[in-house]
C-alpha cells in the first residue's frame, strides 16, 4: 500500500503537468478523481501495474517506481602527509670531543650520551635531518677543533643511532680539510646509512639532489653555504661544496622537482653570527626562493642563536635553529648560543596538487656544558632551563609563527 500511495502521488504530479495551465480547475478535478479512484481500487491498480510490467507497456508510473541504479562513488586518493624534524648546528669543539673520548673510556669517541635525550623526538617523524658543521676524519688522525675542524668519525655513528636520516653539510667549515675532508665526510655519512646534501665527491653527485622516501613521499634536500672562511675551491671542482647563489638554487630545485620530488627542502648556512634578527640579505633571499614554485621550505643555520620562523608565499622559512651541540656560551659569545630548537613540521598533499604546511611545533633545547648532554624542554631527566626556553619561544614567534598555527611545544595536547 505504501508503494501504491507513493505511485499515486507521482501519478498526480504527472496529471498536473499534462493539464496544461496549472490554474485550470478542471485539471485539478481530474487529478482529484484519479487519486480517489486509485485509493478505492487498490487491488485493481496493483493488478494493472503488474500487467503493465509483464507486457512491457511503457508508463510514467512504472518509470518512476523503478529502482535507480547505484552509481559507484569516484575513488579519491587519500591525502598523503609527511612529518619532518630539523635541528641546529652540530659543532664538535675540542671540549665536546674530549668529553666524547671520556664517554668512550679513553679509547673511543662516544657522542651517544649527548644525543640520547632527543632520540625519542627525532625517531618519531618520517624524516629527520641534522646540520653537520664540520668535516669528519676518516681514521681519527689529526683531529682538531676550532678554527679548522676535523671531527672523530664516531660522530656519524652517533647521528645515525639517534635516528637521523641525513644531514645538511654545506657550511663555512665544509672545506676545512680540503678535498680529502669532503670525500671522507661523504664516505662516512654514507657508510652509516645517512644521506647528505651540500657536499659532493663528483660532478654527477653534485647535480643530483639527495632524495628521501619519507613514508611514500619523495623529499629532495639541497644545502648551500655563504662561504668557506676564505678557502677557495680548486678550479674545475666547484662541485665539492655548494655555495649560495639564488639562480643556482632555483635551478637545482627545478631539477629535483623534475626528478620526482614531491617536496623540496633547502638548507642555508647564512646570516650573522650571534644575531637573532635575520639580516636583510636573508629576508631578500628567502622571498626570492619561496616565490619559486619548486621550493617548499627553507631551513637556516650558522647564526648559532635561534632565529624566527617567517613566511613568504604561504611557505615557511626557519631562519635559524641555533646550536644543537657545541661548546659556545657567554664565555665566548652570548648566552643564547647554548640554546637550540628542534622544529617539527607536517606537510599534507593538497587536492589541487603539491604539498603545503599543515602544522608545526617546536622543542626548545639547551646544551649542558658540564657533560655536553642536550637537554630538550620535554625531556624526562633534564629540561632546558626556563630562561632558555623563554628566549627560544619568544624568538621563534617574532614573525607571527604561533599566530599561523605553530605550537610552542610538541607535547601532545
TIKOL-160544 format. One line per 10 residues: their letters; for each residue x, y, z of N, C-alpha, C, O. Coordinates in steps of 0.1 Angstrom, whole numbers. Atoms other than C-alpha are relative to their C-alpha. Layout:
a) X/Y/Z/X/Y/Z/X/Y/Z/X/Y/Z ~ ... .
This chain:
xxxxxxxxxx) 8/-12/0/0/0/0/9/13/0/5/23/-6 ~ -9/-12/0/29/24/7/4/3/-14/5/15/-18 ~ -5/-2/13/42/19/-28/-11/6/-9/-9/15/-17 ~ 11/-4/8/7/24/-43/-3/15/3/-5/23/-6 ~ 3/-14/-3/2/57/-24/11/9/-6/8/19/-12 ~ -11/-7/6/37/69/-35/-2/1/-15/0/12/-21 ~ 2/0/15/29/59/-71/-12/9/-4/-11/16/-14 ~ 12/-9/3/-5/76/-69/4/15/0/0/23/-8 ~ -5/-14/-1/12/108/-58/8/4/-12/6/15/-17 ~ -7/-3/12/36/106/-86/-9/1/-12/-6/9/-21 .
xxxxxxxxxx) 9/-1/11/7/100/-110/-7/13/0/-10/19/-10 ~ 7/-13/-1/-10/131/-97/9/11/-6/5/20/-13 ~ -10/-10/5/22/151/-104/0/0/-15/1/10/-22 ~ 0/2/15/22/137/-140/-13/6/-6/-12/12/-16 ~ 13/-5/6/-15/146/-145/0/15/0/-6/21/-9 ~ 0/-14/-1/-10/181/-133/8/6/-12/5/16/-18 ~ -8/-6/10/17/187/-158/-7/-2/-14/-5/7/-22 ~ 7/2/13/-4/172/-187/-12/9/-1/-17/11/-12 ~ 12/-8/1/-33/195/-178/2/14/-6/-7/21/-10 ~ -3/-13/6/-15/225/-192/1/11/10/10/11/18 .
xxxxxxxxxx) 0/-11/-10/-24/256/-172/-2/-5/14/-13/-10/17 ~ 2/5/-14/-18/249/-135/-11/6/7/-15/2/17 ~ 12/-6/-7/-47/272/-127/-13/-5/-6/-23/0/-1 ~ 12/5/6/-72/252/-148/-7/-9/11/-1/-19/14 ~ 7/8/-11/-98/239/-122/-4/-13/-5/-5/-23/3 ~ 4/13/5/-109/211/-145/11/-10/1/9/-21/4 ~ -12/9/-1/-74/198/-145/1/-5/15/4/-16/17 ~ -1/4/-14/-75/198/-107/-10/-10/4/-7/-20/11 ~ 11/9/-3/-108/180/-105/4/-14/-6/2/-24/1 ~ -4/13/6/-95/153/-129/11/-7/8/11/-19/10 .
xxxxxxxxxx) -11/6/-8/-64/149/-107/-6/-6/13/-2/-17/17 ~ 6/5/-12/-86/145/-76/-7/-13/-2/-6/-22/6 ~ 8/12/3/-108/120/-92/10/-12/-2/7/-23/2 ~ -9/10/3/-78/100/-104/6/-6/13/8/-18/15 ~ -6/4/-13/-63/99/-69/-10/-8/8/-7/-19/14 ~ 10/7/-8/-96/88/-53/-2/-14/-6/-4/-24/1 ~ 2/12/6/-101/61/-79/11/-10/3/9/-22/5 ~ -11/9/-3/-66/47/-72/-1/-5/14/2/-17/16 ~ 1/4/-14/-71/46/-35/-11/-10/3/-9/-20/10 ~ 11/9/-2/-105/29/-37/2/-13/-7/-4/-23/-3 .
xxxxxxxxxx) -1/12/9/-94/4/-63/14/-5/1/20/-8/-9 ~ -14/4/-1/-60/-6/-49/3/-13/-5/13/-15/-12 ~ -3/13/6/-63/-42/-58/1/0/-14/9/-7/-20 ~ 0/0/15/-72/-35/-94/13/7/-5/19/3/-14 ~ -12/-8/4/-44/-9/-96/12/-8/1/21/-8/-8 ~ -12/9/-1/-18/-34/-83/0/-10/-11/11/-13/-17 ~ 0/10/11/-30/-59/-108/3/6/-13/11/0/-21 ~ -4/-7/12/-28/-34/-136/15/3/-1/21/2/-11 ~ -15/-4/1/6/-23/-126/8/-13/-3/18/-12/-10 ~ -7/13/4/17/-60/-127/-1/-3/-14/8/-8/-21 .
xxxxxxxxxx) 2/3/14/2/-64/-161/8/9/-9/14/4/-19 ~ -9/-9/8/20/-33/-174/14/-5/1/22/-5/-9 ~ -14/4/-2/52/-47/-160/2/-13/-9/13/-14/-14 ~ -2/13/7/46/-81/-177/0/2/-15/8/-4/-22 ~ 0/-1/15/37/-69/-212/9/10/-5/10/13/-17 ~ -10/-10/4/64/-42/-212/-5/13/-5/2/21/-10 ~ 6/-13/4/40/-14/-219/6/12/8/7/11/20 ~ -7/-11/-7/57/19/-211/-11/9/7/-21/11/2 ~ 8/-10/-7/41/42/-185/8/8/9/19/4/14 ~ -7/-9/-9/51/72/-164/1/-6/14/10/-5/21 .
xxxxxxxxxx) 0/6/-13/41/53/-133/11/-10/2/18/-10/12 ~ -10/11/-1/63/23/-140/14/6/1/23/2/8 ~ -13/-5/1/93/45/-148/4/6/14/15/6/18 ~ -3/-7/-12/90/64/-115/3/-9/12/10/-5/21 ~ -1/9/-11/88/34/-92/12/-9/-2/16/-16/7 ~ -12/8/3/117/16/-109/12/4/8/14/16/9 ~ -12/-3/-8/148/14/-86/11/7/-8/13/2/-20 ~ -11/-7/7/176/38/-96/13/-9/1/16/-14/12 ~ -13/8/-1/209/20/-104/10/7/8/11/20/8 ~ -10/-6/-9/236/26/-79/13/3/-8/18/-5/-16 .
xxxxxxxxxx) -12/-5/7/265/46/-93/12/-2/9/11/3/21 ~ -11/1/-9/299/37/-79/6/14/3/7/23/-6 ~ -6/-13/-5/315/65/-59/14/1/-6/21/-8/-7 ~ -14/-2/6/346/80/-76/10/-2/11/9/2/23 ~ -11/3/-10/378/68/-59/8/13/2/13/19/-8 ~ -8/-12/-4/396/96/-41/13/-5/6/12/-12/17 ~ -12/5/-6/432/90/-34/2/7/13/1/20/14 ~ -2/-6/-13/439/96/3/11/10/-1/21/8/-7 ~ -10/-10/0/459/127/10/12/-5/8/11/-10/19 ~ -12/4/-7/495/119/19/5/11/9/3/23/6 .
xxxxxxxxxx) -7/-9/-9/513/135/48/14/-5/3/17/-16/2 ~ -14/3/-4/549/137/59/4/9/11/2/21/10 ~ -4/-8/-11/563/149/92/15/0/0/22/-11/0 ~ -15/-1/1/599/162/92/5/8/13/-2/16/18 ~ -6/-7/-11/622/174/120/14/5/-4/21/-2/-11 ~ -13/-6/4/652/197/117/7/5/13/0/11/22 ~ -7/-4/-12/679/205/143/11/10/-4/15/10/-16 ~ -10/-11/2/706/232/147/14/-5/-2/17/-17/-4 ~ -15/2/3/744/234/143/5/-11/9/4/-10/22 ~ -7/10/-7/763/204/154/15/2/-2/21/0/-12 .
xxxxxxxxxx) -14/-4/1/799/216/162/8/-7/10/7/-3/22 ~ -9/7/-9/824/193/178/12/7/4/23/4/0 ~ -12/-7/-5/846/218/195/9/-9/8/5/-20/12 ~ -10/8/-8/877/205/214/-6/-6/13/-5/-18/15 ~ 5/5/-13/860/202/248/-12/-10/-2/-13/-20/5 ~ 11/9/3/830/184/232/6/-14/-4/2/-24/1 ~ -6/12/4/853/159/216/7/-7/11/7/-20/12 ~ -7/6/-12/873/154/248/-11/-7/9/-8/-18/15 ~ 11/6/-8/840/146/266/-4/-13/-6/-7/-23/0 ~ 4/12/7/831/121/239/11/-11/2/7/-23/4 .
xxxxxxxxxx) -10/10/-3/865/104/245/-1/-6/14/1/-18/16 ~ 2/5/-13/858/102/282/-12/-9/1/-12/-19/8 ~ 12/9/1/824/87/274/4/-14/-5/-2/-24/-1 ~ -4/13/6/842/60/254/11/-6/8/18/-15/3 ~ -10/7/-9/865/51/283/15/3/-4/24/-4/0 ~ -13/-4/4/895/69/267/6/-7/-12/17/-5/-16 ~ -5/8/12/898/45/238/-8/2/-12/-4/-2/-23 ~ 9/-2/11/869/55/216/-8/13/3/-9/18/14 ~ 8/-12/-2/847/86/210/-15/-4/0/-20/-9/-10 ~ 14/3/-2/812/82/222/-9/12/2/-9/18/12 .
xxxxxxxxxx) 9/-11/0/788/110/213/-15/-4/4/-23/5/5 ~ 14/4/-2/757/89/220/-7/6/12/-18/10/11 ~ 7/-6/-12/750/101/256/-4/15/-2/-14/19/4 ~ 3/-14/3/750/137/243/-13/1/-8/-21/10/-5 ~ 11/-1/9/723/130/217/-12/-9/6/-23/-7/1 ~ 10/9/-4/703/103/236/-13/7/5/-24/2/2 ~ 13/-6/-5/678/128/253/-9/4/-11/-21/6/-9 ~ 9/-5/10/665/139/219/-4/-12/-10/-12/-9/-20 ~ 3/11/9/662/104/203/-15/-2/-2/-19/-5/-13 ~ 14/3/1/625/100/211/-7/10/-9/-16/7/-17 .
xxxxxxxxxx) 6/-11/9/617/133/193/5/-3/-14/-4/-1/-23 ~ -5/2/14/639/125/163/-6/-12/-6/-8/-12/-18 ~ 5/12/6/627/90/159/-15/0/-3/-20/-8/-11 ~ 15/0/1/590/100/160/-4/8/-12/-15/15/-12 ~ 3/-8/12/590/116/125/3/-9/-12/10/-19/-11 ~ -2/7/12/591/104/89/14/3/-6/20/-5/-13 ~ -13/-4/5/623/123/81/7/10/9/1/20/13 ~ -8/-8/-10/649/138/105/13/4/-6/21/-5/-11 ~ -12/-5/6/677/160/92/8/9/10/3/18/16 ~ -9/-8/-9/707/174/112/8/9/-9/7/9/-21 .
xxxxxxxxxx) -9/-9/7/732/201/103/14/-3/6/17/1/17 ~ -14/3/-4/768/188/105/9/12/-5/10/14/-17 ~ -7/-12/3/790/219/106/14/-3/-5/20/5/-12 ~ -14/2/2/824/202/103/3/-13/-8/-5/-22/-9 ~ -5/13/7/844/176/83/2/-11/11/3/-8/23 ~ -3/12/-8/849/141/97/13/-6/-4/16/-6/-16 ~ -13/6/3/882/123/99/-2/-15/-3/-10/-22/4 ~ 2/14/4/884/90/81/6/-10/10/0/-20/12 ~ -7/10/-9/908/74/106/4/6/13/12/1/21 ~ -2/-7/-13/907/98/136/15/5/2/19/6/13 .
xxxxxxxxxx) -13/-6/-1/942/112/128/-2/15/-2/-11/20/-9 ~ 0/-15/1/949/149/131/-13/6/4/-18/15/-3 ~ 12/-6/-5/917/156/150/2/14/5/13/17/10 ~ -2/-14/-4/911/193/157/-14/6/1/-24/2/-4 ~ 12/-8/-2/885/218/168/2/13/-7/8/15/-17 ~ 0/-14/5/881/255/162/14/5/-1/22/2/8 ~ 8/-5/11/891/272/139/0/-9/-12/-8/-6/-21 ~ 0/9/12/899/244/114/-3/-14/5/6/-20/11 ~ 5/12/-6/879/214/123/4/-13/-7/6/-14/-19 ~ -1/13/5/884/177/119/-5/-9/11/2/-12/21 .
xxxxxxxxxx) 7/7/-11/859/156/140/2/-15/-1/4/-20/-12 ~ -1/15/0/861/120/151/-11/-7/-9/-22/-2/-10 ~ 9/7/9/845/95/127/-12/-5/7/-23/-7/1 ~ 11/5/-8/823/82/155/-12/10/1/-23/5/4 ~ 12/-9/-1/801/113/153/-10/-4/-10/-22/-3/-7 ~ 10/5/9/785/99/122/-8/-12/5/-20/-13/3 ~ 7/12/-6/777/67/140/-11/5/10/-22/0/11 ~ 10/-5/-11/760/87/169/-12/7/-7/-23/5/-2 ~ 11/-6/7/740/107/144/-10/-10/-5/-22/-8/-4 ~ 9/11/5/726/76/128/-7/-7/11/-19/-10/10 .
xxxxxxxxxx) 6/7/-11/720/59/161/-11/8/7/-21/3/12 ~ 10/-8/-6/700/89/173/-13/1/-8/-23/5/-3 ~ 13/1/8/675/83/145/0/10/-12/-10/10/-19 ~ -1/-9/11/686/109/119/0/-8/-13/6/-19/-14 ~ -1/6/13/681/101/82/11/6/-8/16/-1/-18 ~ -11/-6/8/707/125/69/3/14/6/-3/18/16 ~ -4/-13/-5/723/159/73/2/10/-12/6/6/-23 ~ -6/-10/9/729/192/55/14/2/5/17/2/17 ~ -15/0/-4/767/196/54/7/13/-5/18/16/-1 ~ -7/-13/5/774/229/34/1/10/11/-10/14/17 .
xxxxxxxxxx) -2/-10/-10/789/253/59/13/7/-3/20/4/-12 ~ -13/-8/2/818/278/62/12/-9/5/23/-5/2 ~ -11/9/-4/838/248/77/1/-12/-9/9/-21/-7 ~ 0/12/8/830/223/50/13/-4/-7/17/-15/-9 ~ -12/2/7/863/228/33/13/1/9/24/3/4 ~ -11/-1/-9/885/229/64/11/-9/-3/23/-6/-1 ~ -10/11/3/903/197/54/1/-3/-15/5/-13/-19 ~ -2/0/15/902/204/17/-8/-11/-6/-17/-17/0 ~ 8/10/8/890/179/-9/0/-14/8/-10/-20/8 ~ 0/13/-7/901/149/12/-10/0/11/-16/-11/14 .
xxxxxxxxxx) 10/-1/-11/880/161/41/-14/-1/-5/-23/-8/1 ~ 14/1/6/849/165/19/-3/-15/-4/-14/-20/-1 ~ 3/14/4/853/130/5/-1/-9/12/-10/-18/12 ~ 0/9/-12/860/114/39/-14/2/7/-20/-8/11 ~ 13/-3/-6/829/131/53/-12/-7/-7/-20/-13/-1 ~ 10/7/8/807/119/25/0/-15/1/-10/-22/3 ~ -2/14/-1/821/84/27/-5/-5/14/-12/-15/15 ~ 4/4/-13/815/82/65/-15/1/2/-21/-8/8 ~ 15/-1/-1/779/95/63/-7/-11/-7/-16/-17/-2 ~ 6/10/8/771/71/36/2/-14/6/-7/-22/6 .
xxxxxxxxxx) -3/13/-6/787/42/54/-9/-3/12/-12/-14/16 ~ 9/1/-11/764/49/83/-15/1/-3/-23/3/5 ~ 14/0/5/733/49/62/-7/14/0/-19/15/0 ~ 5/-14/-1/729/87/63/1/7/-14/11/5/-21 ~ -1/-8/11/721/109/34/7/13/3/9/17/14 ~ -7/-13/-3/739/142/29/-3/9/-12/-5/5/-23 ~ 2/-11/10/734/175/10/10/11/2/13/14/14 ~ -9/-12/-1/758/204/2/14/-3/-3/22/6/-5 ~ -14/4/4/790/184/-5/-2/-11/-10/-12/-18/-10 ~ 0/11/10/798/160/-33/14/-5/-3/23/3/-2 .
xxxxxxxxxx) -13/6/4/825/137/-45/3/0/-15/14/-3/-19 ~ -2/-1/15/819/142/-82/-11/9/-5/-20/13/2 ~ 10/-9/6/800/165/-106/-13/-7/-1/-24/0/1 ~ 13/7/1/773/138/-111/-7/0/13/-19/2/14 ~ 6/0/-13/768/135/-74/-6/14/4/-16/15/10 ~ 4/-14/-3/765/173/-71/-12/3/-7/-21/11/-2 ~ 11/-4/9/740/175/-99/-13/-6/5/-24/-1/2 ~ 12/7/-4/716/151/-83/-4/3/15/5/1/24 ~ 4/-3/-13/696/162/-52/0/-12/9/-4/-23/4 ~ 2/11/-9/697/140/-21/-15/-2/1/-23/7/5 .
xxxxxxxxxx) 14/3/0/663/122/-22/-3/-10/11/5/-19/13 ~ 4/9/-11/645/105/7/-15/-4/-3/-23/3/-8 ~ 14/5/1/614/83/6/-5/1/14/-2/-8/23 ~ 5/-2/-14/596/96/37/-15/-4/0/-24/3/-2 ~ 13/6/-1/566/73/42/-8/2/-13/-20/6/-13 ~ 7/-1/13/558/73/5/0/14/-7/-5/15/-18 ~ -2/-14/6/566/110/-1/14/2/-3/23/0/5 ~ -13/-3/4/596/119/-21/5/14/4/-1/24/-1 ~ -5/-13/-4/616/147/-4/14/2/-5/23/-7/-2 ~ -14/-3/4/646/163/-20/6/10/9/-1/19/14 .
xxxxxxxxxx) -7/-9/-10/672/180/2/12/6/-7/20/-1/-13 ~ -11/-7/5/696/207/-10/6/8/11/-1/12/21 ~ -7/-8/-11/722/226/11/10/9/-6/18/5/-15 ~ -9/-10/6/742/257/4/6/9/12/-1/11/22 ~ -6/-9/-10/766/280/24/5/13/-7/7/14/-19 ~ -4/-14/5/775/317/21/15/0/-4/18/9/-12 ~ -14/-1/3/813/310/20/8/-11/8/2/-20/14 ~ -9/10/-5/843/289/32/11/5/8/22/0/8 ~ -11/-6/-9/862/311/56/13/3/-7/23/2/-1 ~ -12/-4/8/885/323/29/6/-10/-9/14/-7/-18 .
xxxxxxxxxx) -5/10/9/893/290/14/-7/1/-14/-19/5/-15 ~ 6/-1/14/887/288/-24/1/-15/-6/11/-22/-5 ~ 1/14/6/876/256/-42/9/0/-12/10/10/-19 ~ -9/1/11/900/243/-68/-7/3/-13/-19/0/-14 ~ 6/-2/13/894/252/-104/-6/-13/-6/1/-23/-5 ~ 6/12/5/870/228/-120/-6/-10/10/-11/-20/7 ~ 5/8/-11/860/214/-86/-10/7/9/-11/5/21 ~ 10/-7/-7/832/237/-76/-11/-8/6/-18/-4/15 ~ 11/9/-5/810/207/-70/3/-5/14/-6/-10/20 ~ -3/5/-13/828/199/-38/-9/5/11/-13/-2/20 .
xxxxxxxxxx) 8/-7/-10/808/224/-17/-10/9/-8/-5/17/-16 ~ 10/-8/7/776/241/-28/-1/14/7/-3/15/19 ~ 0/-14/-5/778/279/-24/-14/7/-4/-20/4/-14 ~ 13/-7/2/747/302/-21/1/9/-12/9/18/-13 ~ 3/-8/12/736/317/-54/-14/-2/-4/-18/-13/-8 ~ 15/1/2/699/324/-59/-4/-8/-12/-12/-17/-11 ~ 4/6/12/697/314/-95/4/-15/-1/-4/-23/-6 ~ -5/14/0/717/282/-90/-9/-8/9/-13/-20/6 ~ 9/7/-9/695/272/-60/-13/-3/-7/-19/-14/-6 ~ 12/2/7/664/277/-81/1/-11/-11/-8/-19/-13 .
xxxxxxxxxx) -2/10/11/678/257/-110/1/-14/6/-4/-24/0 ~ -1/13/-6/688/228/-87/-13/-5/5/-16/-17/5 ~ 14/4/-4/653/228/-72/-8/-5/-11/-16/-14/-10 ~ 8/4/12/638/226/-106/4/-14/-5/-5/-22/-9 ~ -5/13/4/660/196/-115/-6/-11/10/-10/-22/6 ~ 5/10/-10/649/179/-82/-14/-3/-2/-19/-14/-1 ~ 14/2/2/613/185/-89/-3/-9/-13/-11/-18/-13 ~ 1/8/12/617/171/-124/4/-15/2/-1/-24/-5 ~ -4/14/-3/633/140/-109/-10/-7/8/-8/-19/12 ~ 10/7/-7/602/133/-90/-3/4/15/-10/-2/22 .
xxxxxxxxxx) 2/-4/-14/604/152/-57/-14/6/2/-18/14/-6 ~ 13/-6/-4/571/159/-40/2/13/8/-6/22/7 ~ -3/-11/-8/587/183/-16/15/3/-2/23/-6/-2 ~ -15/-4/1/620/203/-20/3/9/12/-3/20/14 ~ -4/-7/-12/637/214/12/14/6/-3/23/-1/-8 ~ -13/-7/2/666/239/10/6/4/13/0/12/20 ~ -7/-5/-12/691/243/39/10/10/-4/17/9/-14 ~ -9/-11/3/710/275/40/9/4/12/4/6/23 ~ -9/-4/-10/741/284/60/2/15/-2/10/19/-11 ~ 1/-15/4/736/322/62/-2/8/13/-2/3/24 .
xxxxxxxxxx) 2/-9/-11/731/352/84/12/5/7/23/2/3 ~ -11/-5/-8/752/370/110/1/-8/13/-10/-10/20 ~ -1/7/-12/766/351/139/-4/8/13/-2/20/14 ~ 4/-5/-13/751/357/174/-11/11/-1/-13/18/9 ~ 11/-10/1/723/379/160/-13/-8/-3/-14/-15/-13 ~ 12/7/2/688/366/163/-10/5/-10/-19/-1/-15 ~ 9/-6/11/672/390/138/6/-3/-13/18/-1/-16 ~ -5/2/13/675/379/102/5/12/-7/0/23/-5 ~ -5/-11/8/696/401/80/-8/3/-12/-17/-5/-16 ~ 7/-4/12/683/420/50/3/-10/-11/-6/-13/-19 .
xxxxxxxxxx) -3/10/10/701/395/28/-7/-13/2/-12/-19/-8 ~ 8/12/-3/684/366/45/-14/1/-5/-20/-7/-12 ~ 14/-2/4/650/381/40/-2/1/-15/-11/-5/-20 ~ 1/-1/15/656/390/4/1/-13/-7/-6/-16/-16 ~ -2/13/6/669/356/-5/-12/-10/3/-16/-17/-6 ~ 12/8/-4/640/339/14/-12/3/-9/-19/-6/-13 ~ 11/-4/8/615/359/-5/1/-5/-14/-8/-9/-21 ~ -2/4/13/631/351/-38/-2/-15/-2/-9/-20/-11 ~ 1/15/2/634/313/-32/-14/-5/3/-18/-14/-4 ~ 13/5/-2/600/308/-17/-10/5/-10/-22/0/-10 .
xxxxxxxxxx) 8/-4/11/585/327/-46/0/-10/-11/-7/-8/-21 ~ -2/10/10/597/298/-67/-9/-12/3/-9/-17/14 ~ 10/11/-2/570/270/-71/8/-13/3/2/-22/9 ~ -7/12/-2/597/244/-69/6/-2/14/11/-13/17 ~ -5/0/-14/608/252/-33/-11/1/10/-19/11/9 ~ 11/1/-10/586/243/-4/4/5/14/-5/9/22 ~ -4/-3/-14/607/251/27/15/4/0/23/-2/-6 ~ -14/-4/-2/639/269/38/3/-2/15/-5/1/24 ~ -4/3/-14/658/258/69/14/6/2/23/3/-6 ~ -13/-7/-1/687/280/82/8/-4/12/4/-9/22 .
xxxxxxxxxx) -10/3/-11/719/276/103/10/11/-1/10/20/-9 ~ -12/-8/0/751/294/111/0/12/11/10/15/16 ~ 0/-12/-9/739/323/134/4/-5/14/8/4/22 ~ -3/5/-14/745/300/165/-10/4/10/-8/1/22 ~ 11/-3/-9/714/315/181/-13/-2/-8/-13/-2/-20 ~ 13/3/7/678/308/174/-5/13/-7/-4/24/-2 ~ 6/-11/7/661/330/148/-14/-4/-3/-18/-15/-2 ~ 14/2/2/624/334/139/-4/-10/-11/5/-13/-19 ~ 6/7/11/602/313/117/-9/10/-7/-19/15/-2 ~ 8/-9/8/588/335/89/-7/-7/-11/-9/-19/-11 .
xxxxxxxxxx) 9/6/11/567/330/58/0/9/-12/0/22/-11 ~ 1/-7/12/567/340/22/-8/-9/-10/-6/-21/-10 ~ 8/8/10/541/329/-5/-7/-11/7/-9/-22/1 ~ 7/10/-7/524/309/22/9/-12/4/4/-23/8 ~ -10/11/-3/556/288/28/10/4/10/13/16/11 ~ -8/-4/-12/578/287/59/15/1/-3/20/-6/-11 ~ -14/-2/-1/613/299/64/5/-1/14/1/8/22 ~ -6/1/-13/631/287/95/14/7/-1/23/1/-5 ~ -13/-7/3/658/314/96/12/-6/7/23/-5/2 ~ -12/5/-8/680/298/123/-4/-9/11/-13/-5/19 .
xxxxxxxxxx) 4/10/-10/678/267/145/10/1/12/8/-8/21 ~ -9/-1/-11/706/278/169/10/-11/0/12/-18/-10 ~ -10/11/-1/732/253/182/-7/-12/6/-14/-11/17 ~ 5/13/-6/722/217/188/11/-5/10/8/-8/21 ~ -11/5/-8/757/207/201/12/8/-2/17/9/-14 ~ -12/-9/1/787/230/208/5/3/13/-1/-1/24 ~ -6/-5/-12/809/245/234/-2/15/2/3/21/11 ~ 2/-14/-1/798/280/228/-9/4/12/-18/-4/16 ~ 7/-4/-11/784/300/257/3/15/2/9/21/-7 ~ -3/-14/-2/785/335/272/15/3/3/20/14/2 .
xxxxxxxxxx) -14/-1/-2/822/328/279/7/5/-12/18/12/-11 ~ -6/-4/12/830/333/243/-9/9/-9/-4/18/-16 ~ 9/-6/10/799/346/226/-12/7/6/-11/19/10 ~ 12/-5/-7/765/350/241/-7/-11/6/-6/-23/1 ~ 7/11/-7/744/330/265/-9/-8/-9/-11/-20/-7 ~ 10/6/9/719/323/237/6/-11/-9/-1/-18/-16 ~ -6/10/8/745/301/220/-2/-14/5/1/-24/-1 ~ 3/13/-6/736/273/244/-15/-4/-4/-19/-16/-1 ~ 14/3/4/700/275/230/0/-7/-14/8/-3/-22 ~ 3/6/14/687/254/201/-15/-3/0/-22/-1/9 .
xxxxxxxxxx) 14/3/1/654/243/188/-1/-12/-11/5/-11/-21 ~ 4/10/10/640/212/171/-13/4/-6/-23/7/1 ~ 12/-4/6/614/222/146/-6/-12/-8/0/-18/-16 ~ 8/11/7/588/196/135/-11/6/-8/-18/15/-4 ~ 10/-5/9/566/202/105/-7/-11/-7/0/-21/-11 ~ 8/10/8/538/182/89/-5/6/-12/-12/16/-12 ~ 5/-5/13/531/187/52/-10/-9/-5/-9/-22/-3 ~ 11/8/5/499/175/36/-2/2/-15/0/13/-20 ~ 3/-1/14/491/168/0/-13/8/-3/-23/4/4 ~ 12/-9/3/467/194/-14/-8/-6/-12/-2/-12/-21 .
xxxxxxxxxx) 9/5/11/437/185/-36/4/5/-13/3/-2/-24 ~ -4/-6/12/449/209/-62/14/-3/-5/18/1/-16 ~ -14/4/4/484/194/-63/10/6/9/8/17/15 ~ -11/-5/-8/516/198/-44/-3/-3/15/-13/-9/19 ~ 1/2/-15/522/198/-6/1/14/6/7/23/2 ~ 0/-12/-7/516/225/19/1/-3/15/-2/-14/19 ~ -1/1/-14/523/231/56/-13/-2/7/-22/6/5 ~ 12/2/-8/496/216/78/1/4/14/-8/10/20 ~ -1/-3/-14/510/220/113/15/0/3/23/-5/-5 ~ -14/0/-4/543/227/131/0/2/15/-9/8/21 .
xxxxxxxxxx) -2/-2/-14/557/227/166/15/0/3/23/-3/-6 ~ -14/-1/-3/590/233/184/3/-7/13/-6/-8/22 ~ -6/5/-12/611/216/211/12/8/3/22/7/-4 ~ -12/-8/-4/635/240/228/10/-9/6/7/-18/14 ~ -11/8/-5/669/225/236/11/9/6/11/21/4 ~ -11/-8/-7/699/236/257/11/-10/2/9/-22/6 ~ -12/9/-2/734/222/259/6/2/14/10/13/18 ~ -6/0/-13/746/214/294/15/-2/-1/20/-13/-5 ~ -14/0/3/783/222/292/8/-8/11/20/-9/10 ~ -7/9/-10/791/200/323/4/-13/-7/14/-19/-3 .
xxxxxxxxxx) -3/12/7/789/170/300/-5/0/-14/-4/-10/-21 ~ 5/-3/14/775/184/267/-12/-9/-4/-14/-12/-15 ~ 12/7/3/743/165/270/-11/10/-4/-12/20/2 ~ 10/-9/5/715/181/250/-13/-2/8/-18/-13/9 ~ 12/1/-9/685/189/273/-12/6/-8/-13/18/-9 ~ 12/-5/6/652/191/255/-10/5/10/-10/-1/21 ~ 10/-5/-10/624/210/272/-9/-11/4/-15/-10/15 ~ 10/11/-3/602/179/270/7/-12/6/1/-22/8 ~ -7/12/-5/629/156/284/-4/-4/14/-9/4/21 ~ 5/5/-13/622/134/314/11/2/11/7/7/22 .
xxxxxxxxxx) -11/-1/-10/656/135/331/5/14/2/8/19/13 ~ -5/-14/0/667/170/322/-10/9/-8/-16/4/-17 ~ 8/-10/8/649/201/309/8/12/-2/16/16/6 ~ -7/-13/3/662/232/292/-4/10/11/-16/10/15 ~ 4/-10/-10/663/260/318/-11/9/-5/-12/12/-17 ~ 12/-8/3/632/282/319/4/12/-8/-3/15/-18 ~ -4/-13/8/651/313/307/4/-4/-14/2/5/-23 ~ -4/5/14/665/293/277/-13/-2/-8/-14/2/-20 ~ 13/3/7/630/281/268/-7/13/-4/-12/14/-15 ~ 6/-13/3/616/316/271/6/8/-11/-1/13/-20 .
xxxxxxxxxx) -8/-6/11/643/330/248/-4/-6/-13/-7/1/-23 ~ 2/7/13/637/304/222/-15/2/-5/-17/5/-17 ~ 14/-1/4/599/306/222/-3/15/-5/-10/17/-15 ~ 3/-14/4/599/344/221/6/3/-14/0/10/-22 ~ -7/-3/13/624/345/192/-7/-7/-12/-10/-1/-22 ~ 7/7/11/606/318/171/-13/7/-4/-16/8/-16 ~ 12/-6/3/574/337/174/0/15/-5/-10/21/-6 ~ -1/-14/4/587/372/164/-7/4/-13/-11/15/-14 ~ 6/-3/13/573/370/129/-13/-7/-2/-18/-10/-13 ~ 14/5/1/539/355/138/-1/-15/-2/-12/-19/-6 .
xxxxxxxxxx) 1/14/3/547/318/136/-11/-6/8/-18/-15/3 ~ 10/6/-8/524/310/165/-14/4/-4/-24/-3/-2 ~ 13/-5/5/496/331/150/-4/-8/-12/-16/-9/-16 ~ 3/7/12/499/310/119/-2/-15/2/-3/-23/-7 ~ 3/14/-3/494/277/137/12/-8/6/9/-19/10 ~ -11/7/-7/529/267/150/-4/-1/15/-10/9/21 ~ 2/2/-14/528/254/186/13/2/7/23/-3/2 ~ -13/-3/-7/554/265/212/5/-13/7/15/-12/14 ~ -5/13/-6/557/228/224/-6/-11/-9/-17/-10/-14 ~ 5/11/7/554/195/207/-6/-11/9/-9/-22/4 .
xxx) 7/10/-9/539/178/237/-14/-1/-4/-20/8/-9 ~ 14/3/5/506/162/229/-10/7/9/-8/7/21 ~ 10/-7/-8/476/182/239/-11/-9/3/-21/-5/10 .
